[in-house]
Amino acid sequence: MAAFAKIAKSDDIQPGQGKMVEVDGKKIALFHIDGSFYAIDDTCTHRGGPLSEGNLNGNQVTCPWHGAVFDVTTGGVLRPPAPRGVSRYNVRVEGEDIEVEI
């Protein structure tokens, strides 16, 4: 059964930035875009690059290792070499707490 887990405070991550958080042994990339927060798997499906360290441009993050591009709002792959998208997680903000559904 899925449940929400607290992963960060809203002021832990600045707009236009990404951050890796770990929940139950799973690495998740958390992004702050225009006051909203989005969470996807942190591991690129091409060679395992850390998406949280990638360049964020609008709602697109570029893997820092080989340049695959993902939509952080859906987890979909927008540009190879990644063969498929990554999982997306529901995010909610309760007061100052950011929570993700696992």
C-alpha positions as CSV (number, residue, x, y, z in Angstrom):
1,M,0.0,0.0,0.0
2,A,1.4,3.4,-1.0
3,A,2.0,6.0,1.7
4,F,3.4,9.5,1.7
5,A,6.9,10.0,3.3
6,K,8.4,13.3,4.3
7,I,11.5,14.0,2.2
8,A,12.4,17.6,2.6
9,K,11.3,21.1,3.7
10,S,10.1,23.5,1.1
11,D,13.0,25.9,1.7
12,D,15.6,23.0,1.3
13,I,15.4,23.3,-2.5
14,Q,15.5,26.6,-4.5
15,P,13.4,27.2,-7.6
16,G,15.0,25.8,-10.7
17,Q,17.1,23.3,-8.7
18,G,17.1,19.5,-8.2
19,K,18.1,17.5,-5.1
20,M,18.5,13.8,-4.5
21,V,16.6,12.3,-1.6
22,E,16.6,8.7,-0.4
23,V,13.4,7.0,0.7
24,D,13.3,3.3,1.7
25,G,16.6,2.8,-0.1
26,K,15.3,4.4,-3.3
27,K,17.1,7.4,-4.8
28,I,14.6,10.0,-5.9
29,A,15.3,13.3,-7.7
30,L,13.2,16.2,-6.3
31,F,12.8,19.3,-8.5
32,H,11.4,22.8,-7.6
33,I,9.8,24.5,-10.6
34,D,7.9,27.8,-10.3
35,G,6.6,27.0,-6.7
36,S,5.7,23.3,-7.5
37,F,7.7,20.2,-6.6
38,Y,8.1,17.1,-8.8
39,A,9.8,13.8,-8.1
40,I,11.2,11.2,-10.4
41,D,13.7,8.3,-10.2
42,D,17.2,9.8,-9.8
43,T,18.8,7.1,-12.0
44,C,18.9,7.7,-15.8
45,T,17.8,4.6,-17.8
46,H,20.8,4.9,-20.1
47,R,23.8,4.4,-17.9
48,G,22.6,5.3,-14.4
49,G,23.5,9.0,-14.3
50,P,22.2,11.1,-11.4
51,L,19.3,13.1,-12.8
52,S,19.2,15.3,-9.6
53,E,22.6,16.7,-10.7
54,G,21.5,17.5,-14.2
55,N,20.8,20.8,-15.8
56,L,17.1,21.9,-15.3
57,N,15.6,24.0,-18.0
58,G,11.9,24.6,-17.5
59,N,10.4,21.2,-16.8
60,Q,13.2,19.3,-18.6
61,V,16.3,17.8,-16.9
62,T,19.4,16.8,-18.9
63,C,21.4,13.8,-17.5
64,P,24.9,15.1,-16.7
65,W,26.6,11.9,-18.0
66,H,25.4,11.5,-21.6
67,G,22.8,14.2,-22.3
68,A,19.5,12.2,-22.2
69,V,16.6,14.6,-21.5
70,F,13.6,13.8,-19.3
71,D,10.3,15.6,-18.5
72,V,10.4,16.0,-14.7
73,T,6.6,16.3,-14.6
74,T,5.9,12.9,-16.2
75,G,9.2,11.0,-16.1
76,G,9.0,10.6,-19.9
77,V,12.2,10.5,-21.9
78,L,12.4,13.4,-24.4
79,R,15.8,12.8,-26.0
80,P,18.0,9.7,-26.3
81,P,20.3,8.0,-25.5
82,A,17.9,6.9,-22.6
83,P,15.8,4.0,-24.0
84,R,12.8,4.7,-21.7
85,G,11.4,7.1,-19.1
86,V,11.7,6.9,-15.3
87,S,9.1,6.5,-12.6
88,R,7.3,9.6,-11.4
89,Y,6.1,10.0,-7.9
90,N,3.1,12.0,-6.5
91,V,4.3,14.9,-4.4
92,R,2.3,17.0,-1.9
93,V,3.3,19.9,0.4
94,E,1.9,19.9,4.0
95,G,2.9,23.2,5.6
96,E,6.6,23.4,5.0
97,D,7.0,19.6,4.5
98,I,7.5,18.1,1.1
99,E,6.1,14.5,1.0
100,V,6.4,11.9,-1.8
101,E,4.1,8.9,-2.3
102,I,6.0,5.6,-2.2
